[in-house]
Amino acid sequence: MSVPLYTFGYEGLDIDAFISRLQVVGVKTIVDVRELPLSRKKGFSKTALAESLKRHGIAYFHAPALGCPKQIRNRYRMDGDWQTYARDFQRYLATQDNMVSQLAGMARSSIVCLICFEADFNFCHRSYVARAAMRLGSGLSVSHLTAKTVLPDQPVRLVA
């Protein structure tokens, strides 16, 4: 039997809808994989988010080492080249084995959800983080929460 490791982006949701969605699937621990956990959306910056989650019995853990480094984010904003972004982020992620191992251990002992802003997990680094943890954590399976459903991970394969 596999243990779920969820991912979820809060784009388009308010804090109450976000937390409600987490509760529906039984998430017990949030791992925030934003390098800088700041948000223009009310309730989603680190302190406010952690306090809201705590009131609902959900633990909060910030993992800045699993966030996308600024230079990779900035280049993607300028050129929009997702393949380059993904390649460079995965190279960076390969240097974070200790943190990925810690994440895999957390996911085996709690129902964990990785969070970031982007609603579309296909274009968010959190999917790569989740897959890296799955490879290290025997028995983990990645699923992506959306506002209305849960989708099993099926990495997109880009072909030429």
VOPAGU-2260 file (C-alpha; in pm, 1 decimal, decimal comma):
REM VOPAGU-2260
SITE   aa  ch    i         X         Y         Z
SITE  MET   A    0       0,0       0,0       0,0
SITE  SER   A    1     139,8     340,3     -94,6
SITE  VAL   A    2     145,8     648,0     123,1
SITE  PRO   A    3      21,0     966,3     -45,8
SITE  LEU   A    4     241,7    1270,4     -80,0
SITE  TYR   A    5      22,6    1556,8    -194,0
SITE  THR   A    6     103,7    1881,3    -370,4
SITE  PHE   A    7    -124,1    2185,5    -381,9
SITE  GLY   A    8    -107,0    2539,4    -518,9
SITE  TYR   A    9    -313,1    2811,2    -353,8
SITE  GLU   A   10    -355,7    3027,1    -665,1
SITE  GLY   A   11    -721,1    3130,3    -699,5
SITE  LEU   A   12    -818,9    3019,8    -346,9
SITE  ASP   A   13    -874,1    3209,0     -25,9
SITE  ILE   A   14    -725,7    3073,9     295,5
SITE  ASP   A   15   -1051,2    2913,5     413,2
SITE  ALA   A   16   -1107,3    2725,0      86,3
SITE  PHE   A   17    -743,3    2617,9      84,5
SITE  ILE   A   18    -754,2    2477,3     437,8
SITE  SER   A   19   -1090,8    2313,6     377,6
SITE  ARG   A   20    -947,0    2130,9      76,3
SITE  LEU   A   21    -652,8    2007,4     284,6
SITE  GLN   A   22    -890,2    1879,6     551,2
SITE  VAL   A   23   -1100,2    1685,0     298,2
SITE  VAL   A   24    -802,5    1460,6     216,4
SITE  GLY   A   25    -672,0    1448,3     573,9
SITE  VAL   A   26    -348,6    1646,3     539,2
SITE  LYS   A   27    -168,0    1669,7     874,0
SITE  THR   A   28     153,4    1850,4     773,1
SITE  ILE   A   29     222,1    2125,0     521,1
SITE  VAL   A   30     569,8    2157,8     376,2
SITE  ASP   A   31     605,1    2502,3     224,1
SITE  VAL   A   32     848,7    2473,0     -67,4
SITE  ARG   A   33     859,3    2842,2    -150,6
SITE  GLU   A   34    1210,6    2976,4    -111,0
SITE  LEU   A   35    1062,1    3297,0      29,8
SITE  PRO   A   36     724,4    3228,3     194,4
SITE  LEU   A   37     576,2    3567,1     118,2
SITE  SER   A   38     250,1    3625,7     -63,4
SITE  ARG   A   39      37,7    3914,4    -178,4
SITE  LYS   A   40    -264,2    3692,4    -109,6
SITE  LYS   A   41    -403,3    3749,2     237,0
SITE  GLY   A   42    -328,4    3462,0     471,9
SITE  PHE   A   43     -56,0    3291,9     268,5
SITE  SER   A   44     261,2    3451,5     402,3
SITE  LYS   A   45     455,5    3229,2     641,2
SITE  THR   A   46     339,6    3352,5     983,6
SITE  ALA   A   47     -27,5    3400,4     896,1
SITE  LEU   A   48     -38,1    3067,4     710,6
SITE  ALA   A   49     128,1    2876,7     995,0
SITE  GLU   A   50    -115,5    3026,2    1247,4
SITE  SER   A   51    -421,7    2944,5    1035,7
SITE  LEU   A   52    -304,1    2589,8     977,7
SITE  LYS   A   53    -230,8    2540,8    1347,2
SITE  ARG   A   54    -586,4    2648,5    1438,6
SITE  HIS   A   55    -706,7    2364,2    1213,8
SITE  GLY   A   56    -467,3    2103,2    1352,9
SITE  ILE   A   57    -226,6    2109,0    1058,2
SITE  ALA   A   58     147,5    2142,6    1118,9
SITE  TYR   A   59     358,2    2383,6     913,4
SITE  PHE   A   60     718,4    2330,4     803,7
SITE  HIS   A   61     910,0    2571,5     579,6
SITE  ALA   A   62    1172,5    2408,1     356,2
SITE  PRO   A   63    1350,3    2696,6     179,4
SITE  ALA   A   64    1615,6    2459,5      40,7
SITE  LEU   A   65    1339,0    2297,8    -167,1
SITE  GLY   A   66    1233,8    2629,8    -317,3
SITE  CYS   A   67    1342,1    2738,1    -660,7
SITE  PRO   A   68    1651,5    2960,5    -645,5
SITE  LYS   A   69    1599,1    3320,6    -745,9
SITE  GLN   A   70    1829,2    3311,9   -1049,8
SITE  ILE   A   71    1631,3    3022,0   -1202,6
SITE  ARG   A   72    1297,5    3193,0   -1130,1
SITE  ASN   A   73    1418,0    3523,1   -1273,4
SITE  ARG   A   74    1543,8    3366,6   -1597,2
SITE  TYR   A   75    1210,1    3186,6   -1643,2
SITE  ARG   A   76    1023,8    3516,1   -1594,2
SITE  MET   A   77    1236,7    3668,5   -1869,1
SITE  ASP   A   78    1243,5    3387,7   -2126,9
SITE  GLY   A   79     939,1    3169,5   -2042,6
SITE  ASP   A   80    1141,2    2858,1   -2130,9
SITE  TRP   A   81     988,5    2587,8   -1912,4
SITE  GLN   A   82    1226,5    2314,1   -2031,6
SITE  THR   A   83    1529,6    2517,8   -1924,6
SITE  TYR   A   84    1363,9    2606,3   -1594,4
SITE  ALA   A   85    1280,8    2241,5   -1523,9
SITE  ARG   A   86    1629,5    2120,8   -1620,5
SITE  ASP   A   87    1802,9    2382,9   -1406,4
SITE  PHE   A   88    1573,7    2329,3   -1108,7
SITE  GLN   A   89    1623,5    1952,7   -1121,3
SITE  ARG   A   90    2001,2    2006,1   -1127,8
SITE  TYR   A   91    1969,2    2226,5    -822,4
SITE  LEU   A   92    1736,3    1977,4    -650,8
SITE  ALA   A   93    1996,1    1702,5    -699,8
SITE  THR   A   94    2217,9    1899,4    -458,4
SITE  GLN   A   95    1951,2    1887,1    -186,1
SITE  ASP   A   96    1951,7    1513,4    -106,5
SITE  ASN   A   97    1949,7    1564,3     270,8
SITE  MET   A   98    1640,7    1784,4     260,6
SITE  VAL   A   99    1464,8    1555,9      11,7
SITE  SER   A  100    1542,4    1259,3     239,2
SITE  GLN   A  101    1399,9    1449,9     535,1
SITE  LEU   A  102    1086,1    1522,7     332,4
SITE  ALA   A  103    1048,0    1155,4     237,8
SITE  GLY   A  104    1075,4    1060,0     605,4
SITE  MET   A  105     813,1    1316,3     701,8
SITE  ALA   A  106     581,0    1182,2     431,6
SITE  ARG   A  107     612,0     830,0     566,9
SITE  SER   A  108     513,8     944,2     917,4
SITE  SER   A  109     240,8    1200,2     842,9
SITE  ILE   A  110       1,9    1291,9     564,2
SITE  VAL   A  111     210,9    1562,2     396,7
SITE  CYS   A  112     125,5    1820,0     133,1
SITE  LEU   A  113     381,5    2035,5     -46,3
SITE  ILE   A  114     252,1    2383,0    -114,7
SITE  CYS   A  115     341,6    2664,6    -348,9
SITE  PHE   A  116     146,7    2931,0    -537,2
SITE  GLU   A  117      85,6    2790,8    -887,6
SITE  ALA   A  118    -244,2    2610,0    -934,9
SITE  ASP   A  119    -110,0    2403,1   -1227,7
SITE  PHE   A  120     125,7    2144,0   -1083,1
SITE  ASN   A  121     260,3    2076,3   -1432,7
SITE  PHE   A  122     427,2    2417,0   -1421,0
SITE  CYS   A  123     545,7    2426,3   -1062,0
SITE  HIS   A  124     869,4    2307,1    -907,5
SITE  ARG   A  125     677,1    2132,1    -627,2
SITE  SER   A  126     604,6    1842,5    -864,9
SITE  TYR   A  127     977,5    1782,0    -909,5
SITE  VAL   A  128    1031,5    1799,2    -534,0
SITE  ALA   A  129     751,2    1547,7    -473,3
SITE  ARG   A  130     887,2    1307,7    -736,9
SITE  ALA   A  131    1236,5    1330,1    -587,0
SITE  ALA   A  132    1095,5    1241,0    -242,9
SITE  MET   A  133     896,7     954,4    -395,0
SITE  ARG   A  134    1213,9     810,0    -546,8
SITE  LEU   A  135    1385,1     822,2    -205,9
SITE  GLY   A  136    1089,1     720,5       7,0
SITE  SER   A  137     978,7     366,8     -53,4
SITE  GLY   A  138     604,8     336,4     -66,5
SITE  LEU   A  139     527,1     700,5    -145,4
SITE  SER   A  140     296,6     799,6    -429,4
SITE  VAL   A  141     247,0    1155,4    -550,6
SITE  SER   A  142     -99,1    1305,9    -593,8
SITE  HIS   A  143    -189,7    1662,8    -679,0
SITE  LEU   A  144    -475,4    1847,1    -512,8
SITE  THR   A  145    -677,5    2093,0    -712,4
SITE  ALA   A  146    -966,6    2307,5    -593,0
SITE  LYS   A  147   -1207,1    2022,1    -668,2
SITE  THR   A  148   -1024,0    1692,3    -715,0
SITE  VAL   A  149    -714,8    1480,9    -654,6
SITE  LEU   A  150    -506,2    1379,8    -954,7
SITE  PRO   A  151    -246,0    1103,0    -952,7
SITE  ASP   A  152      93,2    1214,6   -1073,3
SITE  GLN   A  153     162,7    1145,3   -1438,1
SITE  PRO   A  154     470,6    1341,2   -1540,7
SITE  VAL   A  155     439,2    1511,6   -1875,9
SITE  ARG   A  156     689,6    1381,8   -2125,8
SITE  LEU   A  157     802,8    1639,6   -2375,4
SITE  VAL   A  158     887,1    1494,9   -2715,3
SITE  ALA   A  159    1050,2    1651,3   -3014,5
